[in-house]
Amino acid sequence: MKKIILLLFAVSLSTLSQAQRMKVTDEPLDTHVLAMNLDGPAMATKELLKELNLDEQQYRQVQLLNDKRYQQMEEADILYKDNAIQRSKAIYAINQEIDKAVTLMLKPEQMRLYLKLENRQSDRYASESDK
């Protein structure tokens, strides 16, 4: 019994030390973006540029859309400051609208990466069923 407990203890220590050595996959990108001291829209645009390999035209369009997204989100925060549910609904609608516009300009491979990046695979299918 003591051998089993000691073995379990050793395995748990080994697992714990391994977890401490693991690195986050996009750590270099986070470090780069934080070093640039960007605001919300610029940071989001810079991340998409790097992750999706946007061309110049796509970059400009995404930049405008992200500016619009953050402006509308700030307006929703002010308008619905006392109603968290309505604010959440407004922000969800804003994200849906902007995401649709972004996805229309992406190539298929960029679209796959975008959906993975945004973790919105299910939102895409939900919005398609709304049509």
Secondary structure, DSSP 8 states (H G I E B T S, - for coil): -HHHHHHHHHHHHHHHHHHHH---TTHHHHHHHHHTT--HHHHHHHHHHHHHT--HHHHHHHHHHHHHHHHHHHHHHHHTTT-HHHHHHHHHHHHHHHHHHHHHHS-HHHHHHHHHHHT-HHHHHHHHHT-
